[in-house]
Amino acid sequence: MAMKKVSVTLDADLVAEIKTEVGVRGFSAYLNETIKRRRQHERLRRYLAELDEEYGPVPDEVRHQVEREWNEFERRLAKAD
């Protein structure tokens, strides 16, 4: 993958916090991965909006059922730790 050096302005405290966690050499990789993940989320949001437009929103009953199942999954996962 081709890389390009860029200049950005970031919050100094945030930069220090991240560099403490990932090290100076891991900073660019951290930013690259974070931006990549953000782009994936944006594409997913657009796709979900297209689905809502085409098929309508997820019915409340279905959404609530999924939320209950997700909460149960998280509870079991936390219990396993």
Secondary structure as UniProt FT lines:
FT   HELIX           12..22
FT   TURN            24..26
FT   HELIX           27..55
FT   HELIX           60..80
//
